[in-house]
Amino acid sequence: MISSSIIEDIKPKCATGLDSFAYYYFDFNDIEKQDRRGLLSSLLIQLCTRSHRGYHILSNLFGANANGLGQPSEVDMIQCLKKVLELLRHGRVYIIVDAVDESPNAGMPSPREKVLGLIKELVDLCHPNMRFCITSRPEVDIRTVLEPLPFPNVSLDDQAGQKDDIVKYIESFVESDQNMRRWRPEDRQLVINSLSQRAKGM
């Protein structure tokens, strides 16, 4: 919800051609959208379309790996992304990474650990016109990495407006479902109350 509002605010700024934005959503239902490679691939494709030189950098990476028959290493992809970000320094670059907690936290290092490392590496570039929006449940390992970074942390799970929006969404879903509409009103309200409490602001 919050990320879609931010995207709508950014779109008019990027329509001028001076600013750029890239959005990535970690999806627990799609194994290819749960790790650092997926994030890197998406950011590169989205940002390289903003300039001919960016496209040239991506094309060189593609060519160096048998024109797509081979897979570039993640290290090479990171270096490629850094070069593209340098090209975009004339305008603001907005990077939105949604639902980091959906990246698995198992293994040594875990996919999530690699993702968080990449985010920190990009922030540490100190690109003066780069803006980040990272959304996640407040998992301990994620907070440990993100909270020390030099941008504001905003917790939405205890905000009244966030809770109200969740309740409205659940009410709308329950009231529009054909099967649930046949239930007694008190049963529908019990479902709404139970789901709202379990949501914990998410």
N, C-alpha and C positions, 0 to 999 in steps of 0.2 A: 504493500500500500504506500509506504513512505517513499520507496524508490521510484514508483511510477509517478508520483507527484513531482519529484525532483527532475525526472526526465522531461516532463511536460514544461517545467520552468526553463530547462536548458535548451530545448529544441529551437526556440526562436533565436537564441544567441548564436547557435551553430549554423543556422540557416544563412547567415551572412557570409559564411565561408571562412571566417577568421578563426573561429573556435571549433574545437573537435570534442566529441564525446564517444566513449565506448562503454557498453553495458554487458555484464556477464552475470548469469544466475546459476548457482550451484543447485543441481536437481538430483535429489536422492533416488528418483525413478529412472535416471539415465546415467549409466556407469561412465559414459564418455564425458559427462559434465560434472565430474566430482573431483578432478585433480588439477595440478598445475599445468599440465600439457594442454588440457582443454581451455583453461583460462588464457594461456599464452597464445594459442591458435586464434581464439576469438578476438583478443585485443589487437593482434597483428593484422588480421583481416580487416577489422573495422577502422583502425587508424591508418593503415596503408592506403586506403581508398581516398584519403584526404589530400594526397599530394603525389605528383608523378615520381618524385624522388623516393618517396616512401614505397611506391609500387615497385620501383627499380630495386630497392633494398630487398624487398620480399621476393622478387623474381630471382635475384642472385642466390638467396637462400634455397629457393626451389631448385635452381639449376645445379647448385653444389651437391644436391642429394638426388642425382640421377633423374632430374625433372619430375620429381614426385614419386619415383619408384622406391626411393629410400626415405627414411624418417630422419629429420634433423634432430640433433640432440637438444635437450632443453636448455643447455648452456648456450648453444648457438642461437636458439630462439630468444633467449633473454638479451643477448648482445644485440640481436637484430631489433628487438623492441626498444632498447635504449637508443639506438641510432635513429629510429623513427621519431621517438620523443624529442630528440635534439632538433630534428627538422621542424617540429611543430612549436618551437619556442616563441614564434611571433604572436601566437594567440593562446588563449587558455585551452587546456586539455582537461576534460572532466572524465574521470574513471569511476564507474559505479560497479561495485562488486557486491552482489546480493546473496544472502544466506550462506555465508562462509561455514556455518556450523553443519551444513549438509555434506561437506567434504569429510570423508571418513577419518577417524582418529585412531587407526590401528596400524601397526607396523613400525619399523625403525629405519628411516624416519617415516612418519605417516604422511599420506597425501595432504592432510590438513596442515601439517607442520611445514611442508614444502610451499604450500599456498601462502601461508603466513610469512614465510621467509621471503617470498617474492614481493609481497606487498610492502614489507619493511624495506627491501632493497630499492623499490621504486620510490618510496617516500624519502629514503636517504639520498636520492639523487639531488634533492633540494631544487628541483625545477621550479622557478619562481612563479610560473603560471599554471602549475598543475594542481588540480583539485580532486580530492578523493571523497567518496561516500562508500563506506564499508558497513554492511548490515549483517547482523548475526544475533543468535541467542547469546546470552552472557555466559558462555562456557569459560571455565577457568583458564584453559590453555590459550584461548583466543584473547581473553582480557589481558593475560600476561604479556602478550606480544603487542597488542594494539594500544593499550592505555598509555604506555610511555611515549608513543609517537606524538610528534608536535602538531596535532590537530584536535579539535574539541571532540569529546565523547558525550553522546546524548543517550540516556537510557529512556526508552519509550514504554517499557513494560508496566511502569507504575503510573503513567500519565492518564488522567481521566479521559481525555479525548481519544486516546488509543483504545481504552477499554470500551468506551461508548461505540466506537466504530466497529469493534469486534462483535459486540452485542447486536448492533444493527445488521451486520452481515449475517450472523447466525439466524436472527429472526427472519430476515428476508429469505434465506435458504429454506428454513422450516416451513414458512407460510406458503412458499411457491411450489413445494414438493407435493405432487398429486397424492401419494400414499399418506404422507404425514397430515395432509389437510383432513383426512378422514378420522384422525385421532381426536380424542376428547381435548378441549382447550387446555385443561390442566396438565394433560400428558405432554402436549406440545411445549407448554411453558416449563415443565420439568426438564425437558431435553435442552431448551434454550439456556436455562439457568446452569445446568450441569456442564454443558460445553463451554459456556462463558467463563465459569470458574476454572475449568481445566486449561483454558487457553493461556492463562498467566501472562497476558499482555502480548501474546504472539499470534 
